Amino acid sequence: MTRRIAVTGSASGIGKALVGMLTAQGATVIGVDRDTADVRADLSTDEGRTRAVAEVAELAAGRLDGVVACAGVSLPDPIAVSVNYFGVVRLLAGLRPLLTAAPQPRAAVVGSIAGTQPVDQAVIDACLRDDEQAALERARAAVESGAGSRLYPSSKSALAQWLRRTAVTADWAGAGIPLNAVAPGVVLSPMAAPLLEDEAMKKVMDEAVPMPLNGYAEPGVIAAALDWLISTGNTHMTGQVIYVDGGADATLRGPEVF
């Protein structure tokens, strides 16, 4: 049986690399993106998420063997919360019934090493209450106060916490669906390109995300980890945030965190 996999953020970066990898393996991939994709949708809005779920369901003919949420933005703007958190959790919730129709369903999301950095706790709390309006109001206040840089880390921290508590529930683990995350360090993707082109920002980023093992990662490195997480070989790993970061997490948080 040909596996059917939905991948968000399929037009560039990690998502594009994963689509190529899965297609080469013979899978049928349904790409979701704002631009060129099988399903074109803006995941920062409820309308876009609803449309994405409906169109993926139609293309998948009622069954998905895997879902990988790669779409994300790193802007110091409330849209980071809308896309990186609500765009992921609402889409996964909408597509979960299609996963339960598959014999060996799998799901994965893209987190970030940034989720371990300073955050806005009020944004995280609102996300975990599933209160998007409150999360966005707090995010706008953070921008106005000059703390917009905390929104990306907050969105990824909230996503990791949601994943840890959700993966072991009856709806996911109980339904036989492993749900995990890959948390990259710095990836050579279009999202990171503007930062890497600015020498001052590159220095800041290198200090914030030290990567002693092989430096910056190509998108395919992250895609390969996601590929295994959604493979049928992954029968018992769930609720895990896997840092594919060149050693950044171990460097920053030390041996006490494991």
C-alpha positions as CSV (number, residue, x, y, z in Angstrom):
1,M,0.0,0.0,0.0
2,T,1.4,3.4,-1.0
3,R,1.8,5.6,2.0
4,R,0.0,9.0,1.9
5,I,1.8,11.8,3.7
6,A,0.8,15.5,4.2
7,V,3.6,18.0,4.6
8,T,3.1,21.6,5.5
9,G,5.7,24.2,4.5
10,S,6.3,22.0,1.4
11,A,7.5,24.8,-0.9
12,S,10.9,25.5,0.7
13,G,13.4,24.6,3.3
14,I,12.9,21.5,5.5
15,G,9.5,20.8,4.1
16,K,10.7,20.8,0.5
17,A,13.6,18.5,1.4
18,L,11.2,16.1,3.1
19,V,8.8,16.1,0.1
20,G,11.7,15.1,-2.2
21,M,12.8,12.4,0.2
22,L,9.4,10.9,0.6
23,T,8.6,11.0,-3.0
24,A,11.8,9.2,-3.8
25,Q,10.7,6.4,-1.5
26,G,7.4,6.1,-3.5
27,A,5.1,7.8,-1.1
28,T,2.2,10.0,-2.3
29,V,2.9,13.4,-0.8
30,I,0.3,16.2,-0.3
31,G,2.1,19.5,0.0
32,V,0.5,22.4,2.0
33,D,1.9,25.9,1.6
34,R,0.9,29.5,1.0
35,D,2.6,29.4,-2.4
36,T,3.2,26.6,-4.8
37,A,1.6,23.4,-3.3
38,D,-1.1,20.8,-3.8
39,V,-3.1,22.7,-1.1
40,R,-2.6,26.4,-0.9
41,A,-3.6,27.8,2.5
42,D,-2.6,30.4,5.0
43,L,-2.1,28.5,8.3
44,S,-2.1,31.8,10.3
45,T,-5.9,31.9,10.0
46,D,-8.8,29.7,11.0
47,E,-10.1,29.9,7.5
48,G,-6.9,28.8,6.0
49,R,-6.5,25.9,8.5
50,T,-10.1,24.7,7.8
51,R,-9.6,24.9,4.1
52,A,-6.3,23.0,4.4
53,V,-7.9,20.2,6.4
54,A,-10.8,19.9,3.9
55,E,-8.6,19.9,0.8
56,V,-6.0,17.4,2.3
57,A,-8.9,15.1,3.3
58,E,-10.2,15.2,-0.3
59,L,-6.8,14.5,-1.9
60,A,-6.1,11.8,0.7
61,A,-9.4,10.0,0.0
62,G,-10.0,9.6,3.7
63,R,-6.7,8.2,4.8
64,L,-3.4,9.6,5.8
65,D,-0.4,7.5,6.9
66,G,1.5,10.5,8.1
67,V,1.4,14.2,8.8
68,V,4.5,16.4,9.2
69,A,4.1,20.1,10.2
70,C,7.1,22.0,8.8
71,A,5.5,25.4,8.1
72,G,6.8,28.1,10.4
73,V,7.9,31.7,10.6
74,S,10.7,33.3,12.7
75,L,9.5,36.9,12.6
76,P,9.3,38.9,15.9
77,D,5.6,39.3,15.2
78,P,2.3,37.8,16.5
79,I,2.1,35.8,13.2
80,A,4.8,33.5,14.7
81,V,2.3,32.4,17.3
82,S,-0.5,32.0,14.8
83,V,1.5,29.8,12.4
84,N,4.0,28.0,14.7
85,Y,1.6,27.1,17.4
86,F,-2.1,27.3,16.4
87,G,-1.4,26.6,12.7
88,V,0.2,23.3,13.8
89,V,-2.1,22.1,16.6
90,R,-5.3,23.0,14.8
91,L,-4.2,21.3,11.6
92,L,-3.1,18.2,13.4
93,A,-6.4,18.0,15.3
94,G,-8.3,18.4,12.1
95,L,-6.3,15.7,10.3
96,R,-6.2,13.2,13.2
97,P,-9.3,11.4,12.0
98,L,-7.6,10.7,8.7
99,L,-4.6,9.2,10.6
100,T,-6.8,6.9,12.6
101,A,-8.0,5.4,9.2
102,A,-4.4,4.2,8.4
103,P,-2.9,1.0,9.6
104,Q,0.4,2.5,10.9
105,P,-0.2,6.3,11.3
106,R,2.6,8.7,12.3
107,A,2.9,12.5,13.0
108,A,5.7,14.9,13.5
109,V,6.3,18.6,13.9
110,V,9.2,20.9,13.6
111,G,10.2,22.6,16.9
112,S,13.3,24.6,17.5
113,I,16.3,25.0,19.8
114,A,14.8,28.5,20.3
115,G,12.1,26.9,22.5
116,T,14.7,26.6,25.3
117,Q,15.5,30.3,25.2
118,P,13.8,33.2,27.1
119,V,10.1,33.2,26.5
120,D,6.9,35.2,27.2
121,Q,5.2,32.9,29.7
122,A,1.8,34.7,29.2
123,V,1.9,33.8,25.5
124,I,2.7,30.2,26.3
125,D,-0.1,30.0,28.9
126,A,-2.7,31.3,26.5
127,C,-1.5,28.9,23.8
128,L,-1.8,25.9,26.1
129,R,-5.3,27.1,27.1
130,D,-6.1,27.0,23.3
131,D,-7.0,30.7,23.6
132,E,-5.7,32.2,20.3
133,Q,-7.2,35.6,20.9
134,A,-5.5,36.0,24.3
135,A,-2.2,34.7,22.9
136,L,-2.3,37.2,20.1
137,E,-3.3,40.1,22.4
138,R,-0.3,39.3,24.6
139,A,1.9,38.9,21.6
140,R,1.0,42.3,20.3
141,A,1.7,43.8,23.7
142,A,5.1,42.1,23.7
143,V,5.9,43.7,20.3
144,E,4.8,47.1,21.6
145,S,7.1,46.8,24.7
146,G,10.1,45.8,22.6
147,A,10.0,42.1,23.5
148,G,8.9,40.8,20.1
149,S,12.0,38.7,19.9
150,R,10.5,36.3,22.5
151,L,7.5,35.4,20.4
152,Y,9.3,32.8,18.2
153,P,10.9,31.0,21.2
154,S,7.5,31.2,23.0
155,S,5.7,29.6,20.1
156,K,8.2,26.8,19.9
157,S,8.2,26.2,23.7
158,A,4.4,26.1,23.7
159,L,4.4,23.6,20.8
160,A,6.9,21.3,22.6
161,Q,4.8,21.4,25.8
162,W,1.6,20.7,23.9
163,L,3.3,17.8,22.2
164,R,4.6,16.3,25.4
165,R,1.1,16.3,27.0
166,T,-0.8,15.4,23.9
167,A,1.3,12.5,22.6
168,V,0.4,10.2,25.4
169,T,-3.3,10.8,25.4
170,A,-6.0,8.3,24.2
171,D,-6.5,10.3,21.0
172,W,-2.8,9.8,20.0
173,A,-0.9,7.1,21.8
174,G,-4.1,5.3,22.6
175,A,-4.9,5.3,18.9
176,G,-1.5,4.0,17.9
177,I,-0.2,7.3,16.5
178,P,3.4,8.3,17.5
179,L,3.7,12.1,17.8
180,N,7.1,13.6,18.0
181,A,9.1,16.8,17.2
182,V,12.5,17.6,15.7
183,A,14.1,20.7,17.1
184,P,16.8,22.1,14.8
185,G,19.5,24.5,15.5
186,V,20.5,26.9,12.7
187,V,19.3,25.5,9.3
188,L,20.5,26.8,6.0
189,S,17.0,27.6,4.8
190,P,15.2,30.6,3.3
191,M,13.9,31.5,6.7
192,A,17.4,31.9,8.2
193,A,19.0,33.4,5.1
194,P,18.5,37.1,6.0
195,L,20.1,36.5,9.4
196,L,23.1,34.7,8.0
197,E,23.7,37.5,5.4
198,D,24.0,40.1,8.2
199,E,27.4,39.6,9.9
200,A,26.3,41.2,13.2
201,M,23.2,39.0,13.4
202,K,25.2,36.0,12.4
203,K,27.5,36.6,15.4
204,V,24.6,36.9,17.7
205,M,23.1,33.7,16.3
206,D,26.3,31.8,16.7
207,E,26.5,32.9,20.4
208,A,22.8,32.0,21.0
209,V,23.0,28.7,19.1
210,P,26.5,27.2,19.3
211,M,26.8,24.1,17.0
212,P,30.2,22.4,17.7
213,L,29.3,19.4,15.5
214,N,29.5,20.3,11.8
215,G,28.0,23.8,12.2
216,Y,24.8,24.8,10.4
217,A,22.6,22.1,9.0
218,E,21.2,21.6,5.5
219,P,17.5,21.2,5.4
220,G,17.9,17.5,4.3
221,V,19.5,16.7,7.7
222,I,16.4,17.7,9.5
223,A,14.2,16.1,6.9
224,A,16.0,12.8,7.4
225,A,15.2,12.8,11.2
226,L,11.5,13.6,10.4
227,D,11.5,10.8,7.8
228,W,12.5,8.3,10.5
229,L,10.0,9.6,13.0
230,I,7.1,9.0,10.6
231,S,8.4,5.7,9.3
232,T,6.7,2.4,10.2
233,G,10.0,1.5,12.0
234,N,9.1,4.0,14.7
235,T,6.8,1.9,16.9
236,H,7.5,3.2,20.4
237,M,9.0,6.7,20.3
238,T,6.4,9.3,21.1
239,G,6.3,12.6,23.0
240,Q,9.9,13.3,22.2
241,V,11.6,16.5,21.2
242,I,14.7,15.5,19.3
243,Y,17.4,18.2,19.1
244,V,19.1,18.0,15.7
245,D,21.3,21.0,16.5
246,G,25.0,20.1,16.2
247,G,25.2,19.9,20.0
248,A,23.7,23.3,20.8
249,D,21.2,22.1,23.4
250,A,23.9,20.1,25.2
251,T,26.3,23.1,25.1
252,L,23.7,25.6,26.4
253,R,21.9,23.6,29.0
254,G,24.6,21.2,30.0
255,P,24.6,17.6,31.2
256,E,22.0,18.1,33.9
257,V,19.2,18.3,31.3
258,F,18.5,15.0,29.7
